[in-house]
Amino acid sequence: MSGRGQAVAHDAAFASVVLAAARDFPSPPAPSCRFRNLARCVLSPSVTGQEPRMSEALKQKIQDAFHEPGCATNAAKPEAERKKGCAKQLTPGAAAGGCAFDGAMIALQPITDVAHLVHAPLACWGNGWDNRGSASSGSELYRKGFTTDLTELDIVMGNGEKKLFRAIREVIAQENPAAVFVYATCVTALIGDDLGAVCKAAAERFGRPVIPVNVPGYVGSKNLGNKLGVDALVEHVVGTMEPAEPGLTDINIIGDFNLSGELWQVKPLLDRLGIRILGSVSGDARYAQVAMMHRARVTMLVCSHAFMAIARKLEERHGIPWFEGSFYGISDTSAALRTLCRMLVERGAPADLLPRCEALIAEEEARTRAELAPLRPRVEGRRVLLYTGGHKTWSVVSALQELGIEVVGTSMRKATDGDRGRVTEIMGTDAHMYENMAPAEMYRLLREARADVLMSGGRSQFVALKARVPWIDVNQEKHEPYAGYMGMVELVRAIDRAVNNPMWADLREPAPWEMPACEAPDAPFVLAAVPGSKADFEDC
């Protein structure tokens, strides 16, 4: 058969497989615009006057995400307010931050042995190495970026689904992943590609899990994308595998991304107590760990309201109780360990787990405080401006206050109403909470010496440097782990290195040309050529 004949036969076989699989899926949404107007439809409705069309199933998922019954703050809202969710509404003309697709990628990409395939034009998928500093103790496959790289011709000719099927086949053949996660984007959702049918057909053909993540960017914010991304895990992954030996001390950890290896600061403590991390979403996780989460005994939600739905559904469907805790700071780490052990004992774990936990906490707290003793006088009383977002608005505040460090302000970017309540409870007032602080306001606050150090993400570091104030990275791009007992020691060392560096005192001194004439230092000694010598210093 000629090459042309083989291509026609392949396309016919593909069409029959996809059509058969599509019978079990709802019809895809019709394209919301003509191809010549495609770019206009992807733009904001405030620009085009058009709303991108969504399928009814996707609309229902979004409403379910906003009606999270596990969140007390959301449940207490009126119906109209509840539909808006907890994320701050976008401001016309302002940067929107990450989209829903970006949020889904952030939530799921740290699953290390999965191939993450983005069905989109090339620009939708950036460099995977730049996503987050989530560390892996095994496979590095999650660091690779895979995309179908749709072109204008693919869109006009309707080749999107066929190209996706071929891409899945190629990824499985070359990388042998544990599973393939396929992400929809604005373009492929608008043209109506049936992601579910193609993924089901590919899974049946190649004998490998192929999971559709239908979270196009235009449906909402990054926070909503987090929620819809983990919802795909609940619907398609959790419960599909069984552990070889289920134990009475198996737990799930949800919401930790193992940034800079922070989970590895805590895992040795759990190992000493005989507690196994059976399931993880999604720091240093494997596909099998997610698939076996339904057999854990207790779930710990690490400071993440966006992931609350998966903890709640595990409790509703599989009877696994959950609690929310933090591994930032000495007190919070100890409280999380105590709660874990108590709940495990209540569910049948050996009773001696509680005294062993108390002995471990006493030992670790004593060792940590001994290491902090010489550092505490060097940082105590220092003033910190914390400009970050999400759960760090309160978890880092609690850790700093344990050391006698004054937090002069914390930002409320990406923070929920629950986060605001915790900040008020910890700091005793809401006077030090800032919304979106403009760079000029941040610069003024730092220059007025109301803060000795700025702790933030990388985008704010240049404001601190311009104000001649030290800066510490506490965002997802950081290279130092600050979780657990030893993480607190590392955080204090970082603050000590920053605020006590003698460079800053020299930098804040006025330059010689800025000093009054009477205070200017003597003119420096100037070397001159030896009389009679033909040599010039420029020739030396």
Secondary structure in CASP SS format (residue, H / E / C, confidence):
PFRMAT SS
TARGET T0000
AUTHOR 0000-0000-0000
METHOD secondary structure of the structure
MODEL  1
M C 1.00
S C 1.00
G H 1.00
R H 1.00
G H 1.00
Q H 1.00
A H 1.00
V H 1.00
A H 1.00
H H 1.00
D H 1.00
A H 1.00
A H 1.00
F H 1.00
A H 1.00
S H 1.00
V H 1.00
V H 1.00
L H 1.00
A H 1.00
A H 1.00
A H 1.00
R C 1.00
D C 1.00
F C 1.00
P C 1.00
S C 1.00
P C 1.00
P C 1.00
A C 1.00
P C 1.00
S C 1.00
C C 1.00
R C 1.00
F H 1.00
R H 1.00
N H 1.00
L H 1.00
A H 1.00
R H 1.00
C H 1.00
V H 1.00
L C 1.00
S C 1.00
P H 1.00
S H 1.00
V H 1.00
T H 1.00
G C 1.00
Q C 1.00
E C 1.00
P C 1.00
R C 1.00
M C 1.00
S C 1.00
E H 1.00
A H 1.00
L H 1.00
K H 1.00
Q H 1.00
K H 1.00
I H 1.00
Q H 1.00
D H 1.00
A H 1.00
F H 1.00
H C 1.00
E C 1.00
P C 1.00
G C 1.00
C C 1.00
A H 1.00
T H 1.00
N H 1.00
A H 1.00
A C 1.00
K C 1.00
P C 1.00
E H 1.00
A H 1.00
E H 1.00
R H 1.00
K C 1.00
K C 1.00
G C 1.00
C C 1.00
A C 1.00
K C 1.00
Q C 1.00
L C 1.00
T C 1.00
P C 1.00
G C 1.00
A C 1.00
A C 1.00
A C 1.00
G C 1.00
G C 1.00
C E 1.00
A H 1.00
F H 1.00
D H 1.00
G H 1.00
A H 1.00
M H 1.00
I H 1.00
A H 1.00
L H 1.00
Q C 1.00
P C 1.00
I E 1.00
T C 1.00
D C 1.00
V E 1.00
A E 1.00
H E 1.00
L E 1.00
V E 1.00
H C 1.00
A C 1.00
P C 1.00
L H 1.00
A H 1.00
C H 1.00
W C 1.00
G C 1.00
N C 1.00
G H 1.00
W H 1.00
D H 1.00
N C 1.00
R C 1.00
G C 1.00
S E 1.00
A C 1.00
S C 1.00
S C 1.00
G C 1.00
S C 1.00
E C 1.00
L H 1.00
Y H 1.00
R H 1.00
K C 1.00
G C 1.00
F E 1.00
T E 1.00
T C 1.00
D C 1.00
L C 1.00
T C 1.00
E H 1.00
L H 1.00
D H 1.00
I H 1.00
V H 1.00
M H 1.00
G C 1.00
N C 1.00
G H 1.00
E H 1.00
K H 1.00
K H 1.00
L H 1.00
F H 1.00
R H 1.00
A H 1.00
I H 1.00
R H 1.00
E H 1.00
V H 1.00
I H 1.00
A H 1.00
Q H 1.00
E H 1.00
N C 1.00
P C 1.00
A C 1.00
A E 1.00
V E 1.00
F E 1.00
V E 1.00
Y E 1.00
A C 1.00
T C 1.00
C H 1.00
V H 1.00
T H 1.00
A H 1.00
L H 1.00
I C 1.00
G C 1.00
D C 1.00
D C 1.00
L H 1.00
G H 1.00
A H 1.00
V H 1.00
C H 1.00
K H 1.00
A H 1.00
A H 1.00
A H 1.00
E H 1.00
R H 1.00
F H 1.00
G C 1.00
R C 1.00
P C 1.00
V E 1.00
I E 1.00
P E 1.00
V E 1.00
N C 1.00
V C 1.00
P C 1.00
G H 1.00
Y H 1.00
V H 1.00
G C 1.00
S E 1.00
K H 1.00
N H 1.00
L H 1.00
G H 1.00
N H 1.00
K H 1.00
L H 1.00
G H 1.00
V H 1.00
D H 1.00
A H 1.00
L H 1.00
V H 1.00
E H 1.00
H H 1.00
V C 1.00
V C 1.00
G C 1.00
T C 1.00
M C 1.00
E C 1.00
P C 1.00
A C 1.00
E C 1.00
P C 1.00
G C 1.00
L C 1.00
T C 1.00
D E 1.00
I E 1.00
N E 1.00
I E 1.00
I E 1.00
G C 1.00
D C 1.00
F C 1.00
N C 1.00
L E 1.00
S C 1.00
G C 1.00
E C 1.00
L H 1.00
W H 1.00
Q H 1.00
V H 1.00
K H 1.00
P H 1.00
L H 1.00
L H 1.00
D H 1.00
R H 1.00
L C 1.00
G C 1.00
I C 1.00
R E 1.00
I E 1.00
L E 1.00
G E 1.00
S E 1.00
V E 1.00
S C 1.00
G C 1.00
D C 1.00
A E 1.00
R C 1.00
Y H 1.00
A H 1.00
Q H 1.00
V H 1.00
A H 1.00
M C 1.00
M H 1.00
H H 1.00
R H 1.00
A C 1.00
R C 1.00
V E 1.00
T E 1.00
M E 1.00
L E 1.00
V E 1.00
C C 1.00
S C 1.00
H H 1.00
A H 1.00
F H 1.00
M H 1.00
A H 1.00
I H 1.00
A H 1.00
R H 1.00
K H 1.00
L H 1.00
E H 1.00
E H 1.00
R H 1.00
H H 1.00
G C 1.00
I C 1.00
P C 1.00
W E 1.00
F E 1.00
E E 1.00
G E 1.00
S C 1.00
F C 1.00
Y C 1.00
G C 1.00
I H 1.00
S H 1.00
D H 1.00
T H 1.00
S H 1.00
A H 1.00
A H 1.00
L H 1.00
R H 1.00
T H 1.00
L H 1.00
C H 1.00
R H 1.00
M H 1.00
L H 1.00
V H 1.00
E H 1.00
R C 1.00
G C 1.00
A C 1.00
P C 1.00
A C 1.00
D C 1.00
L H 1.00
L H 1.00
P H 1.00
R H 1.00
C H 1.00
E H 1.00
A H 1.00
L H 1.00
I H 1.00
A H 1.00
E H 1.00
E H 1.00
E H 1.00
A H 1.00
R H 1.00
T H 1.00
R H 1.00
A H 1.00
E H 1.00
L H 1.00
A C 1.00
P C 1.00
L C 1.00
R H 1.00
P H 1.00
R H 1.00
V H 1.00
E C 1.00
G C 1.00
R C 1.00
R E 1.00
V E 1.00
L E 1.00
L E 1.00
Y E 1.00
T C 1.00
G E 1.00
G C 1.00
H C 1.00
K H 1.00
T H 1.00
W H 1.00
S H 1.00
V H 1.00
V H 1.00
S H 1.00
A H 1.00
L H 1.00
Q H 1.00
E C 1.00
L C 1.00
G C 1.00
I C 1.00
E E 1.00
V E 1.00
V E 1.00
G E 1.00
T E 1.00
S E 1.00
M C 1.00
R E 1.00
K C 1.00
A C 1.00
T C 1.00
D H 1.00
G H 1.00
D H 1.00
R H 1.00
G H 1.00
R H 1.00
V H 1.00
T H 1.00
E H 1.00
I H 1.00
M H 1.00
G C 1.00
T C 1.00
D C 1.00
A C 1.00
H C 1.00
M E 1.00
Y E 1.00
E C 1.00
N C 1.00
M C 1.00
A C 1.00
P H 1.00
A H 1.00
E H 1.00
M H 1.00
Y H 1.00
R H 1.00
L H 1.00
L H 1.00
R H 1.00
E C 1.00
A C 1.00
R C 1.00
A C 1.00
D C 1.00
V E 1.00
L E 1.00
M E 1.00
S E 1.00
G C 1.00
G H 1.00
R H 1.00
S H 1.00
Q H 1.00
F H 1.00
V H 1.00
A H 1.00
L H 1.00
K H 1.00
A C 1.00
R C 1.00
V C 1.00
P C 1.00
W E 1.00
I E 1.00
D E 1.00
V C 1.00
N C 1.00
Q C 1.00
E C 1.00
K C 1.00
H C 1.00
E C 1.00
P C 1.00
Y C 1.00
A C 1.00
G H 1.00
Y H 1.00
M H 1.00
G H 1.00
M H 1.00
V H 1.00
E H 1.00
L H 1.00
V H 1.00
R H 1.00
A H 1.00
I H 1.00
D H 1.00
R H 1.00
A H 1.00
V H 1.00
N C 1.00
N C 1.00
P C 1.00
M H 1.00
W H 1.00
A H 1.00
D H 1.00
L H 1.00
R H 1.00
E C 1.00
P C 1.00
A C 1.00
P H 1.00
W H 1.00
E H 1.00
M C 1.00
P C 1.00
A H 1.00
C H 1.00
E H 1.00
A C 1.00
P C 1.00
D C 1.00
A C 1.00
P C 1.00
F C 1.00
V C 1.00
L C 1.00
A C 1.00
A C 1.00
V C 1.00
P C 1.00
G C 1.00
S C 1.00
K C 1.00
A C 1.00
D C 1.00
F H 1.00
E H 1.00
D H 1.00
C C 1.00
END
